[in-house]
Each structure stands twice: as C-alpha cells, then as structure tokens.
C-alpha cells in the first residue's frame, strides 16, 4: 500500500484546464501519475481501467455533464469507491451542491484553483480512497475465508455421505468410522401422540464428536427426550423430523442453537421407520465471518451507523403509504473540517463517532440512521409526524450541547421535513429537509467556528506563552498601520484580526521547536516555515475566515519575491499581508529570546529601513516608521 504510485484522473473538455491541473498536481505530488480525459465517456473508461485514487471532474461539459458522469461512476461497483471532486466556478451554488450530493461527489474545488486548497483536498481524498481500498481488501479476505470454510464443509459433507454409504460394507468398520468421525452423529426415536403425529424424540445414540460439539454427555442424555434435553429447540426439530419421515428424503439446514451458542449445519435422514439420524458440523466461525461481511457492506466503517448504500435501499422500502407520516432528518456537523485541519483527523473521527452516538441514542429500533458523507447524517423516521420529529430533534440538540470531544464543544445543524401524502415525492421531501438544515447552519456554523478558532489560539498559547504576547502586539501594530494608511473601519478590524491569528499555523508545530531556547537547525526551520500553509488550511476550511486565510498564507512573503511559501513579489502580496510582515518582523526583532537579547527600537527601525524595498513594502515600512512609531512609541514598545 505504501509503495503504490498515486494516480489522479482529471476530466475536463478544456485542454488548457487539464494542462493547469496536471501542473498543479505534479507540483504537490511529484511522483504521482496524472491521467486526463476530455469527455465523460473517456473519463469513465479510464477510471474503470486505471482505478485512480481521486477523480477531478468538471461540471459543464458537452454530451454528458459532470453530474451524470459522477452518477455513472458511483453506480458501477468497480469505480464507486473512487472519491470525486467537482472542479467548478459555482462553489457557493446550493442547487449544484445538492445535485453533487445526490450524484455521490465527495467535495468541491472552486475555479480559479488555489494550489494549497487543491493539495489539502487531494490529500483528504487520497485518505478516503485508501480507507475504501482497505475496506475492500478486508471484505475480499473475509469472502475468501468464507469460501474456504464452505469448501471445507462441503468436503466434510461428501466424506460423511461416503461414510454413510459404507455402512453397508461392514458393521464393525461402520462403528469404528462413526466413532472417529469429526462430525457429530445422533440417532433419535420419534415419539408420536394419540393422533399418530410426531410429538417428541428420544436420544438413542450419540458419537463422541456429538458430545464434544454440544457439551452433552451420552450418559446424561441417552433415553431422554428433546423436551428434557433441548426444550428451546424441541418444536423446531420435531417439525423438521415429521417432514423428513413424511417425505422420506434427506434434508440439510443451518441453524443457530442458543443452548450451545453455536451455528450447526445439520444433515438429517431416516435410516429406519420412526428413526432420524442427524449429522452436525460446527459452522459458527463461517457464519460469524458472513455476518461481518454483511455488516461491513451495510455500515459506515467509522461510526457504526448505516452507510449511504444501505440508506438508499432502505429509503425505497420505507417510502410506502403504510409508513406515513414519514419524516426525514438531515444533520450536518458544524466545523468538522476546521477540527480536522487544526487538531488532526483522529480527533475529527472521535467527533463523528460522538455525533453518531448522540443521533442513534434518540432513535427507535425501526428508525434508520445513516452517514451520507463526511459530516452529514440522515435519519428516516417511519410513522412519525412533524411534532414527534421536532421533539426528537430537540433532544438531539440538547444532547449535543452537553457533549464535547477533548476541549472542543461542537454543534449539529438539523433540518427535517415530513411526508404526509402519498403523492409527495421523497426527493421533494429530502430537498426541503436540506433547505431547512442549511438555513439553521448559516448562523449555527459561524458561532461554533468562531469558538473553535478561539480554542485553537488558546491551545497555541498553552504551547507557548510567548506566542500569545507576540500575537497581541502584532495585532495592535497592524491596527495602527492600517489606520494611518486610511483603511475604512471594517478593513482596519480585519487586518487587526489577521494580525492576531497570523501565527495560528504554529498550532501544527511541535512545542519543543516553538520553545527551543537556542537557534533552530535546518530541519526545524523547515518545519517552522510550514506554518503559513498550515494556518491557511485551518482558516480556509471556513468561509467566514477565507479572506483572513489569504493574509495568513502570505505574511512571510517578501517584496523582492524571496519569501515563502509561494515566492510572491511586490503587489502580488495582499496589502494586509504586507502590513503583517512589517509588524511581525518589528516585534520579533525587539523581543528578547533565550538565546539572544532583542534589538532596541532604534536598531529595529534601522533594519526595517535597510530592508524596505527588498523584504518589506517600502510604503508600509515608511508609514510604520514615520507615522506609527512617532505617534505611538510607548504603546508599540510595550
């Protein structure tokens, strides 16, 4: 698995887009193989032949649009597990997002494509494909195990039948073989009632393997009836034996016997009138393996609730008049992507499991709870009206507010709709439930994301108290520079906020590096240089912070193009990032470190003047020196 070459498939009717996509992918994944197709039909064929890790799919294409391509991919067992990312200029269009969900896509990328966002999305999709591939491998292994066990049982059955045929050869040899056979053998006398119908059975004979498999000893059961020895199974067995005696044909069946906590394959025949001989084989391991395969095919591997495949089948069966009123509840975990980017997917997975548990705990046995996609769950509530559904959803919300994962509070946005008339289509009901959920999400999601950003910053400050003071000072300097450059109040507030969280990406850096008393070695410095990109991924996971994400990504760029991570030059760098760059450098120069004493303000100003036009925007540097420092020297220094 680790040595497997990554493969990406880009489907777009525009050759220029494909060239750009290939270049961006190879820049992020230098060893990857990039496949391209200019039509949907060609892309479907390549996907089936090559099994790529991720498919990047344009929506607007002639002959077959991206939605139909995605539907065909997801309906084919060979390609349905390949993650599909729509590449589109209509990222915020809710109607298209719903169509994408219905067609089975995993994610969106907006044009023009941001390199960092593309890299983050592809890495996430590769993880999904790897998990799917692992699940398929496990299912294949379990299927092979079942086939092997079944073959072994068939072979044993053949041997048993050969053994029975050999009874005619030698009675002494027969007794020896029966005693030594692996399968259990029991012979019953069928007892009839006053109407001549089978009513019970006596145990006439059992071989040692029967004793071993059942735990019943011959001295304890011979001469006794099924009613005495196996009362829970007596009615079932007597019915089977009555059928056997009536037809005269042998029979085979599989059954779980609670008394023994085992599954047995049973072969029964009637050697003499009113007698039944049964041969039993322990198939518990095989049945458990089959159950595991069935479970994996119907359940989400992470949360344990049903998966999308089972939900789609269940919806068809539940959407019937006898289940009206039928309610659908759609839920979406707020801020999951932000949690994944900031605290890691392991914590995000714990969050999803917690959410699934909350939803499932408030549902009944007849309800269906399924995970539709990464952070979306759906609940089918048969024979449940709108008032009952509202109460169920309210209990789920209250339970979510009382839970947390680590130090992270979370919330779930819900939407629901009830089908009351048979003429209503289930797709219409589903769409109304989604619309309801999105309306709630607009204000619920923003609140939880803001709290999560605060938690991320506090976690960073716990790693390094120095970072807290540094961030506060940089924020104040940014605010003063923006005011002197005549920004309007909204823009001043924005750059102030960006200054406060400009180092949020250091959340992903080891605190031993952040707090190292001496200078950093080359490897440590390389890790530190990743913090703008980490910060960008954290902030860009939420639309509320998308603008701030850009400023954070660019705050280590230089005016002369020698900065990082994108080597932007001059006015290619946002003015907000150029302001943060000056504020960040000044505070870093004037603060003491364990391995060096900070520069004086005079020395730091000289350094900024020296680097204006190379490291720093000369205009921003001049405003800071001439207008901010001269007017607010004490506050800035403090």
C-alpha positions in Angstrom: 0.0 0.0 0.0 2.7 2.5 1.0 4.7 1.8 -2.3 1.7 2.2 -4.6 2.0 5.1 -7.0 -0.7 7.7 -6.6 -2.9 8.2 -9.7 -5.2 11.2 -10.3 -7.7 11.5 -13.1 -8.8 14.9 -14.4 -11.9 15.1 -16.7 -12.4 18.4 -18.4 -13.3 19.3 -22.0 -10.9 22.3 -21.9 -7.3 21.3 -22.7 -5.9 24.5 -21.0 -7.6 23.5 -17.8 -6.2 20.0 -18.0 -2.7 21.4 -18.5 -3.1 23.6 -15.5 -4.5 20.8 -13.4 -1.6 18.5 -14.4 1.0 21.1 -13.4 -0.6 21.8 -10.0 -1.0 18.2 -9.1 2.6 17.3 -10.1 3.9 20.3 -8.1 2.1 18.9 -5.0 2.6 15.2 -5.7 5.8 14.9 -7.8 5.7 11.1 -8.0 2.1 10.9 -8.9 0.7 9.8 -12.3 -1.8 12.3 -13.8 -4.4 10.9 -16.2 -6.6 13.2 -18.3 -9.8 12.8 -20.3 -11.7 15.4 -22.4 -15.1 13.7 -22.3 -17.2 12.0 -19.7 -17.3 8.7 -21.6 -13.5 8.7 -21.9 -13.1 9.5 -18.3 -15.4 6.7 -17.2 -13.5 4.2 -19.3 -10.1 5.4 -17.8 -11.5 5.2 -14.3 -12.6 1.6 -14.8 -9.3 0.6 -16.3 -6.8 2.5 -14.1 -8.6 2.7 -10.6 -7.3 6.2 -9.8 -7.1 7.5 -6.2 -9.0 10.7 -7.0 -11.1 12.0 -9.9 -11.2 15.7 -10.5 -14.4 16.4 -12.6 -15.6 19.5 -14.4 -19.4 20.1 -14.3 -20.1 21.8 -17.5 -19.1 19.5 -20.4 -20.8 18.7 -23.8 -22.8 15.5 -24.4 -22.5 14.3 -20.7 -22.2 16.8 -17.8 -20.2 16.2 -14.6 -23.3 15.1 -12.6 -24.1 12.3 -15.0 -20.5 11.2 -15.1 -20.4 11.1 -11.3 -23.7 9.1 -11.1 -22.3 6.5 -13.6 -19.1 6.2 -11.7 -20.9 5.8 -8.3 -23.3 3.2 -9.8 -20.5 1.0 -11.0 -19.2 -1.4 -8.3 -15.7 -1.1 -9.9 -15.5 2.7 -9.6 -18.0 3.7 -6.9 -15.4 3.9 -4.1 -13.2 6.4 -6.0 -13.6 9.9 -4.4 -14.9 12.5 -6.9 -14.1 16.2 -6.5 -16.1 18.6 -8.7 -13.9 21.5 -10.1 -16.3 24.3 -10.7 -16.8 28.1 -10.8 -20.1 27.7 -8.9 -18.8 26.7 -5.4 -21.5 28.6 -3.5 -24.5 27.4 -5.6 -26.6 25.4 -3.2 -28.6 23.8 -6.0 -25.5 22.4 -7.6 -24.2 21.3 -4.2 -27.4 19.3 -3.7 -27.1 17.8 -7.2 -23.5 16.9 -6.4 -24.5 15.2 -3.2 -27.2 13.2 -5.0 -24.7 12.2 -7.7 -22.3 11.0 -5.0 -19.4 13.5 -5.1 -17.2 14.0 -2.1 -16.0 17.6 -2.4 -15.9 20.8 -4.4 -13.0 22.9 -5.7 -13.6 26.5 -7.0 -12.0 27.9 -10.1 -9.5 29.5 -10.3 -7.9 26.7 -8.3 -5.9 27.6 -5.2 -2.8 25.4 -5.0 -2.9 25.0 -1.2 -6.6 24.1 -1.2 -6.1 21.7 -4.1 -3.3 20.0 -2.2 -5.4 19.8 1.0 -8.4 18.4 -0.8 -6.4 15.8 -2.7 -4.6 14.6 0.4 -8.0 14.2 2.1 -9.5 12.3 -0.8 -6.4 10.0 -1.0 -7.0 9.1 2.6 -10.6 8.3 1.8 -9.6 6.1 -1.1 -7.0 4.3 1.0 -9.7 3.6 3.6 -12.1 2.3 0.9 -9.3 0.2 -0.6 -8.5 -1.2 2.9 -12.2 -2.0 3.5 -12.4 -3.7 0.1 -9.3 -5.8 0.8 -10.8 -6.8 4.2 -14.0 -7.8 2.5 -12.1 -9.8 -0.1 -10.1 -11.5 2.6 -13.3 -12.3 4.6 -15.0 -13.6 1.4 -12.1 -15.8 0.6 -12.2 -17.2 4.2 -15.9 -17.9 3.8 -15.3 -19.7 0.5 -12.5 -21.7 2.1 -14.7 -22.7 5.1 -17.6 -23.5 2.8 -15.4 -25.7 0.6 -14.1 -27.5 3.7 -17.6 -28.1 4.9 -18.7 -29.4 1.5 -15.7 -31.8 1.5 -16.6 -32.9 5.0 -20.2 -33.4 3.9 -19.1 -35.5 1.0 -16.9 -37.6 3.2 -19.8 -38.0 5.6 -22.1 -39.2 2.8 -19.4 -41.6 1.7 -19.2 -42.8 5.3 -23.0 -43.4 5.4 -22.8 -45.4 2.2 -20.0 -47.5 3.6 -22.4 -48.6 6.4 -23.5 -51.4 4.1 -19.9 -52.8 3.9 -19.1 -53.7 7.4 -21.0 -53.1 10.6 -17.8 -53.2 12.7 -15.9 -50.9 10.3 -19.0 -48.6 10.4 -19.0 -48.4 14.2 -15.3 -47.5 14.1 -15.6 -44.8 11.5 -18.7 -43.3 13.2 -16.8 -43.2 16.5 -13.8 -41.4 14.9 -15.7 -39.0 12.5 -15.3 -35.3 13.2 -18.9 -34.6 12.7 -21.4 -35.2 15.5 -23.9 -38.0 15.0 -27.1 -38.5 16.9 -29.9 -41.1 16.3 -33.4 -40.3 17.6 -36.5 -42.4 18.0 -39.5 -40.3 17.0 -42.4 -40.4 19.6 -46.0 -39.9 18.3 -49.1 -38.6 20.1 -52.5 -40.3 20.2 -53.2 -39.0 16.7 -50.1 -40.7 15.4 -48.3 -37.3 14.8 -44.6 -36.8 15.9 -44.6 -35.1 19.3 -41.1 -35.7 20.7 -37.9 -37.7 20.3 -35.7 -40.0 22.4 -31.9 -40.0 22.2 -30.9 -43.5 21.1 -27.2 -42.9 20.3 -24.6 -40.1 20.1 -21.0 -40.4 19.0 -18.0 -38.8 20.8 -17.9 -35.9 18.3 -21.6 -35.0 19.1 -20.6 -34.9 22.8 -17.6 -32.7 22.0 -19.5 -30.3 19.8 -22.6 -29.9 22.1 -21.1 -30.5 25.5 -23.8 -33.1 26.2 -22.6 -36.4 27.6 -24.1 -39.7 26.4 -24.7 -41.0 29.9 -26.8 -37.9 30.7 -29.0 -37.8 27.5 -29.5 -41.4 26.2 -33.1 -42.5 26.7 -34.2 -38.9 27.4 -36.3 -36.7 25.2 -35.7 -33.4 23.4 -38.2 -31.8 25.8 -35.9 -32.7 28.6 -32.5 -32.0 26.9 -33.2 -29.3 24.4 -36.6 -27.7 25.3 -35.9 -24.4 23.4 -35.3 -26.3 20.1 -37.7 -29.2 20.6 -40.7 -27.8 18.5 -38.4 -26.8 15.6 -36.7 -30.2 15.5 -39.9 -32.2 15.8 -41.4 -30.3 12.9 -38.3 -31.0 10.8 -38.3 -34.7 11.7 -42.0 -35.0 10.9 -41.4 -33.6 7.5 -38.4 -35.9 7.0 -40.4 -39.1 7.9 -43.3 -38.0 5.7 -41.2 -37.4 2.6 -38.5 -40.0 3.1 -35.9 -37.6 1.6 -32.8 -36.4 3.4 -32.6 -32.7 4.3 -29.9 -30.2 5.1 -30.3 -26.9 7.0 -28.3 -24.4 9.1 -29.4 -23.1 12.5 -28.2 -21.2 15.5 -28.7 -23.2 18.7 -28.7 -20.8 21.7 -28.2 -23.6 24.1 -24.8 -24.3 22.6 -24.1 -20.7 21.4 -23.2 -22.2 18.1 -24.3 -22.5 14.5 -24.6 -26.0 13.2 -25.0 -27.4 9.7 -27.4 -30.3 10.0 -27.8 -33.2 7.6 -30.7 -35.5 8.6 -32.1 -38.7 7.1 -34.3 -41.6 8.2 -32.4 -44.9 8.4 -35.5 -46.8 9.7 -39.2 -46.1 10.2 -39.7 -43.7 13.1 -36.0 -43.1 13.4 -34.0 -40.0 12.5 -30.2 -39.7 12.3 -28.6 -36.3 12.3 -25.0 -35.3 11.4 -23.9 -31.9 12.7 -20.9 -29.7 11.8 -19.9 -26.6 13.7 -20.1 -23.7 11.2 -20.0 -20.9 13.8 -16.8 -19.3 12.5 -18.1 -19.3 8.9 -21.4 -17.7 10.0 -19.7 -15.1 12.0 -17.5 -14.2 9.0 -20.6 -13.9 6.8 -22.2 -11.6 9.4 -19.0 -9.5 9.4 -19.1 -9.2 5.7 -22.8 -8.2 5.7 -22.1 -5.7 8.5 -19.2 -4.1 6.5 -21.3 -3.8 3.4 -24.2 -2.0 5.2 -22.5 0.0 7.9 -20.2 3.0 8.0 -16.7 1.7 9.0 -16.0 4.7 11.3 -19.3 5.4 13.2 -21.1 2.1 13.0 -24.3 3.6 11.7 -25.7 2.5 8.3 -23.8 3.7 5.2 -25.2 5.5 2.1 -25.6 2.3 0.2 -27.9 0.8 2.9 -29.8 4.1 3.3 -30.6 4.3 -0.4 -32.0 0.8 -0.4 -33.9 1.4 2.9 -35.4 4.6 1.6 -37.1 2.6 -1.3 -38.5 0.0 1.1 -39.7 2.6 3.7 -41.2 5.0 1.3 -44.6 3.3 1.4 -48.1 4.5 2.4 -48.2 2.3 5.5 -45.2 4.2 6.9 -46.8 7.7 6.6 -46.3 10.1 8.1 -42.6 9.6 7.1 -40.1 12.1 8.4 -36.6 12.7 7.1 -34.0 14.4 9.3 -30.8 15.8 7.7 -27.9 16.8 10.1 -24.5 18.4 9.5 -21.6 18.6 12.0 -20.5 22.2 12.2 -16.8 23.0 11.9 -15.6 19.4 11.3 -13.1 20.4 8.6 -11.8 23.1 10.9 -11.3 20.5 13.7 -9.6 18.1 11.2 -7.2 20.7 9.9 -6.3 22.1 13.4 -6.3 19.1 15.7 -5.9 16.2 13.3 -8.3 13.7 11.7 -8.1 11.4 14.7 -9.9 13.9 16.9 -12.3 14.7 13.9 -13.1 10.9 13.8 -13.8 10.9 17.5 -16.2 13.8 17.0 -18.0 12.0 14.2 -18.4 8.9 16.4 -19.7 11.0 19.2 -22.3 12.7 16.9 -23.4 9.3 15.5 -23.9 8.1 19.1 -26.0 11.1 20.0 -28.3 10.7 17.0 -28.7 7.0 17.4 -29.4 7.2 21.1 -32.6 9.3 20.4 -33.9 7.0 17.7 -36.0 3.8 17.9 -35.3 0.3 16.5 -37.5 0.9 13.4 -35.6 4.2 12.5 -32.7 4.2 10.1 -29.6 6.3 10.9 -27.0 6.6 8.1 -23.9 8.6 7.4 -24.3 10.2 3.9 -20.9 11.8 3.6 -18.0 13.1 5.7 -20.0 15.3 8.1 -23.6 14.6 7.1 -26.1 12.2 8.6 -29.7 11.3 7.7 -32.4 9.7 9.8 -35.6 8.0 8.4 -38.4 8.1 10.9 -41.4 5.9 9.7 -44.8 6.6 11.2 -43.6 9.8 12.8 -45.4 13.2 12.4 -43.8 16.6 12.4 -44.4 17.3 16.1 -42.8 14.0 17.1 -39.9 14.7 14.8 -39.4 18.2 16.3 -39.2 16.6 19.8 -36.7 14.0 18.7 -34.5 16.7 17.0 -34.7 18.9 20.1 -33.4 16.0 22.3 -30.5 15.5 19.8 -29.6 19.2 20.0 -29.7 19.2 23.8 -27.6 16.1 24.0 -25.0 17.6 21.6 -24.7 20.8 23.7 -23.9 18.6 26.7 -21.1 16.8 25.0 -17.6 17.6 23.9 -14.5 15.9 22.4 -11.4 16.8 24.2 -11.8 20.5 24.9 -13.8 21.1 21.8 -17.5 22.0 22.0 -19.5 21.1 18.9 -22.9 21.6 17.5 -25.0 19.9 14.9 -27.3 21.7 12.4 -30.6 19.9 11.8 -33.3 20.1 9.2 -36.4 18.0 8.8 -39.5 17.5 6.7 -42.4 15.1 6.9 -44.1 13.3 4.0 -47.8 13.1 4.8 -49.4 12.3 1.4 -48.6 9.5 -1.0 -48.4 11.9 -4.0 -45.4 13.7 -2.4 -42.1 12.6 -3.9 -39.4 11.5 -1.4 -36.9 13.6 -3.3 -39.0 16.7 -2.7 -39.2 15.9 1.0 -35.4 15.4 1.1 -34.7 18.7 -0.6 -37.0 20.6 1.8 -35.2 19.0 4.8 -31.8 20.0 3.3 -33.0 23.6 2.8 -34.2 23.7 6.4 -30.9 22.4 7.6 -28.9 25.0 5.6 -30.9 27.8 7.0 -30.1 26.7 10.5 -26.4 26.1 9.6 -25.9 29.8 8.4 -25.9 31.1 12.0 -25.1 27.9 14.0 -21.9 27.1 12.0 -20.4 30.6 12.3 -20.8 30.6 16.0 -19.1 27.2 16.5 -16.3 28.0 14.1 -15.5 31.3 16.0 -15.4 29.3 19.2 -13.1 26.7 17.6 -10.7 29.4 16.3 -10.5 30.8 19.9 -9.8 27.3 21.2 -7.0 26.8 18.6 -5.4 30.1 19.6 -5.7 29.2 23.3 -4.1 25.8 22.5 -1.3 27.6 20.7 -0.8 29.9 23.7 -0.7 27.0 26.0 2.1 25.6 23.9 4.0 28.9 24.1 3.0 31.9 26.2 5.5 33.9 24.2 3.3 33.4 21.1 0.3 34.9 22.9 2.0 38.2 23.7 3.6 38.3 20.3 0.3 37.9 18.5 -1.4 40.6 20.6 1.4 43.1 19.9 1.4 42.3 16.2 -2.4 42.8 16.1 -2.1 46.2 17.7 0.7 47.4 15.3 -1.4 46.1 12.3 -4.3 48.1 13.5 -2.3 51.3 13.8 -0.6 50.9 10.4 -4.0 50.3 8.7 -5.5 53.4 10.4 -2.6 55.6 9.2 -3.0 54.2 5.7 -6.6 55.4 5.8 -8.3 52.0 5.7 -12.0 52.1 6.5 -13.1 50.7 9.8 -14.1 47.3 8.5 -10.7 46.8 6.8 -8.9 48.0 9.9 -10.8 45.4 12.0 -10.0 42.7 9.5 -6.2 43.3 9.4 -6.2 43.6 13.2 -7.9 40.2 13.4 -5.4 38.8 10.9 -2.5 40.1 12.9 -3.9 38.3 16.0 -4.1 35.0 14.3 -1.3 35.3 11.8 0.7 32.5 13.5 -2.3 30.2 14.0 -0.5 27.6 11.8 2.1 27.1 14.6 -0.6 25.0 16.2 0.7 22.2 13.9 4.3 22.7 15.0 5.9 20.7 17.9 6.0 22.9 21.0 9.6 21.7 21.6 10.5 23.6 18.4 8.4 26.6 19.4 10.0 26.9 22.8 13.6 25.8 21.8 16.0 28.1 23.7 18.7 28.1 21.0 18.7 28.6 17.3 16.8 26.2 15.0 18.6 23.5 12.9 17.7 23.3 9.1 15.1 20.6 9.6 13.4 22.5 12.5 13.5 25.7 10.4 11.9 23.9 7.5 9.1 22.8 9.8 8.6 26.4 11.1 8.3 27.6 7.5 5.2 25.4 7.0 3.2 27.5 9.5 1.7 29.9 6.9 0.3 27.0 4.9 -1.0 25.2 8.0 -2.7 28.4 9.1 -4.2 28.8 5.6 -5.6 25.3 5.7 -7.1 25.9 9.1 -8.7 29.2 8.2 -9.8 28.4 4.6 -11.8 25.4 5.9 -14.4 28.0 6.9 -15.9 30.6 4.6 -16.0 33.1 7.4 -12.2 33.2 7.5 -11.4 32.8 3.8 -10.1 36.3 3.4 -8.0 36.1 6.6 -6.7 32.8 5.4 -5.1 34.5 2.4 -3.4 37.2 4.5 -2.0 34.5 6.9 -0.7 32.4 3.9 1.2 35.5 2.5 2.5 37.1 5.7 6.0 35.6 5.2 6.3 36.6 1.6 8.8 39.3 0.7 8.6 42.4 -1.5 11.5 41.1 -3.6 9.9 37.6 -4.2 12.3 35.7 -1.9 9.8 34.9 0.8 7.7 31.8 1.3 5.7 29.7 0.6 4.8 30.9 -2.9 7.6 33.4 -3.6 5.1 36.2 -4.4 6.5 39.6 -5.3 5.5 43.2 -4.8 1.8 43.9 -5.1 1.1 40.2 -5.8 1.2 40.1 -2.0 -2.0 41.4 -0.4 -1.6 44.8 1.4 -2.9 43.2 4.6 -0.1 40.5 4.5 2.5 43.2 3.8 1.3 45.1 6.9 1.5 41.9 9.0 5.0 41.3 7.6 6.3 44.6 8.9 4.5 44.3 12.3 5.6 40.7 12.8 9.3 41.5 12.0 9.4 44.5 14.2 8.1 42.7 17.2 10.3 39.7 16.6 13.4 41.9 16.4 12.6 43.9 19.6 11.7 41.0 21.8 14.2 39.1 23.9 14.8 35.4 23.2 16.5 32.8 25.4 19.5 32.7 23.0 19.7 36.5 22.3 18.6 39.9 23.6 16.1 41.9 21.5 17.2 44.9 19.4 16.5 48.4 20.5 13.7 50.3 18.7 16.4 52.4 17.1 18.2 49.3 15.8 15.0 47.6 14.6 13.9 50.8 12.7 17.3 50.9 11.0 16.9 47.3 10.0 13.4 47.9 8.6 14.7 51.0 6.6 17.5 48.9 5.3 15.2 46.1 4.1 12.4 48.4 2.7 12.1 47.6 -1.0 13.6 44.1 -0.5 11.9 42.4 2.4 9.3 45.0 3.1 6.8 47.0 1.1 8.5 50.5 1.2 5.3 52.4 1.7 4.1 50.2 4.6 7.6 50.4 6.2 7.6 54.2 5.8 4.1 54.6 7.3 5.1 52.4 10.3 8.3 54.3 11.0 7.1 57.9 10.2 3.5 57.8 11.5 3.0 54.9 13.9 6.3 54.9 15.8 6.5 58.6 16.1 2.9 58.9 17.3 2.6 55.8 19.5 6.2 54.9 20.5 5.3 53.8 24.1 2.4 51.7 23.2 4.2 49.9 20.4 7.2 49.2 22.5 5.1 47.9 25.4 
